[in-house]
Amino acid sequence: MARVLVTGGAGFIGSHVVDALVAGGAEVVVVDNLSTGRRENVPGATGLVQRGIEEPSLLEVFRRQRPEAVVHLAAQSSVAASMRDPALDARTNILGAINLLRCCQETGVKRVVYTSTGGALYGEPTYLPCDERHPIEPLSYYGLSKHTVERYLKLFAQDTGLRYTILRFANVYGPRQDPYGEAGVVAIFASLLLQGKAPTIFGDGEQTRDFVYVEDVVQACLSALERGASQAYNIGTGTQTSVNSLFRSLASLTGYRGQPIYGPPRSGDVRHIALTPQKAATELGWRPQTALAAGLERTVAHFRQARAPTGRGGQR
Ligand SMILES: NC(=O)c1ccc[n+]([C@@H]2O[C@H](COP(=O)([O-])OP(=O)(O)OC[C@H]3O[C@@H](n4cnc5c(N)ncnc54)[C@H](O)[C@@H]3O)[C@@H](O)[C@H]2O)c1
C-alpha cells in the first residue's frame, strides 16, 4: 500500500507500525489527538494531524490525504478507565470508529486493519488457549466497545465492499509503552523496578496473561494489510504467563530485590487468558517470533535508557 493513514500512530503500538510502514516505503499520515500518544513518537518526515477520530472534520483529512488503506489503532485502551467511564470509552471506541468508517466509505479507502482485543473479548475462557470461535463474553466495557466495532465493520463491508481485517491482540509489550498509565503491566513494572520501587499486583498474581512483543504485532499489521480478507485473527503466543512470574523475570532483569505490593483484584479483568495464533499462522503467514525472555530484555533496556521517572503501579 502506497498511502496509509494510521490512527493512533503517536501511541505505543501505532508508532512502531508507522516506523515499519515508512521503512517499507509507504507514504504515511498519522491521525492522533495525543491524549496518550506523543508527538516525539512520530518520525519527522511523517505527517501528524492532531485530531480526534470522532470529529466531523476527520473527513477533510481523508479528502486531503486520499489514503488507500487505514490501520486503526486510536482508542481509549484502558480496561479500568472503561469501567469508570463507559460513555467516554464508547465515544472514542465506537462512535470514533463509526466516524472513521464513514470517512473510509466517502473517500474510497480500499482496506482497513482494525486492532481489537483478544485479552478482553472472550471473557473468562471456557478453554485455553482461546481460538477465534470461543464465545465472546467481554467482562469490561472496553472489551465490549472493541467487539462492537468488529460487528460494525462486518456490516459496513457488506454495505460498501470495504475489505477489512480484525486483529485481536493479546497483551502487547515493548519499548515506548506508556509506563504511567493503568494498562501495560510490563512497562509499568519495568519502569518502577528500575527505580527500585515496588509495583502493585492486583489480586494474588496467579492470574495469567499472554504477552506478545510489539515487533511481532507490527508484522501482523503488515501481513493484514497485504493478505487479510474480512476475518478476525488472534495475535498472541498461546502461552500463559502469571503476573507473579512476570514480576520475577523483570525483578531479575532490573536487579530489584524487594517484593511487590498486593492489592485487591480489579473489576473487568479476566483471571486467565491466552490466544492461539493458529488461524493467523495459516491464513496470514504470521507467527510470534520473539520469546518472552528476549522481549523483556529489550524492553528493560529501553526503559533503562529512557530513565523514566516515577510512575503509578498497576497492570493490564
Ligand atoms: N497494548 C495492548 O496490549 C493492546 C491489546 C489489545 C488491543 N490493543 C489495541 O491496540 C491499539 C493501540 O493500543 P496502544 O497500546 O498502542 O495504546 P496507546 O494508548 O499507546 O495508543 C492509542 C493512541 O490513540 C490516540 N487516541 C486516543 N483517543 C483518540 C481519539 N479520540 N482520536 C485520535 N486519537 C486518539 C492516543 O493519543 C494514542 O496515541 C488500541 O486500539 C488498543 O485497543 C492494545
The ligand as a Gaussian input file, in Angstrom:
#p B3LYP/6-31G(d) Opt

LIG

0 1
 N       -1.367000      -2.617000      24.223000
 C       -2.069000      -3.746000      24.257000
 O       -1.733000      -4.688000      24.975000
 C       -3.301000      -3.901000      23.414000
 C       -4.008000      -5.105000      23.493000
 C       -5.149000      -5.270000      22.722000
 C       -5.552000      -4.267000      21.860000
 N       -4.858000      -3.107000      21.804000
 C       -5.346000      -2.065000      20.888000
 O       -4.260000      -1.562000      20.125000
 C       -4.470000      -0.174000      19.844000
 C       -3.250000       0.627000      20.253000
 O       -3.030000       0.460000      21.656000
 P       -1.744000       1.038000      22.395000
 O       -1.407000       0.082000      23.455000
 O       -0.728000       1.456000      21.400000
 O       -2.408000       2.297000      23.114000
 P       -1.928000       3.817000      23.154000
 O       -2.797000       4.482000      24.177000
 O       -0.456000       3.908000      23.321000
 O       -2.291000       4.336000      21.721000
 C       -3.562000       4.838000      21.390000
 C       -3.353000       6.111000      20.594000
 O       -4.639000       6.611000      20.211000
 C       -4.676000       8.007000      20.455000
 N       -6.072000       8.372000      20.694000
 C       -6.834000       8.067000      21.774000
 N       -8.079000       8.561000      21.607000
 C       -8.089000       9.167000      20.389000
 C       -9.090000       9.856000      19.650000
 N      -10.324000      10.022000      20.129000
 N       -8.758000      10.347000      18.438000
 C       -7.492000      10.206000      17.937000
 N       -6.513000       9.580000      18.601000
 C       -6.818000       9.062000      19.808000
 C       -3.783000       8.230000      21.667000
 O       -3.297000       9.561000      21.778000
 C       -2.671000       7.229000      21.397000
 O       -1.631000       7.786000      20.634000
 C       -5.747000       0.225000      20.584000
 O       -6.802000       0.202000      19.681000
 C       -5.918000      -0.856000      21.628000
 O       -7.280000      -1.050000      21.965000
 C       -3.747000      -2.885000      22.561000

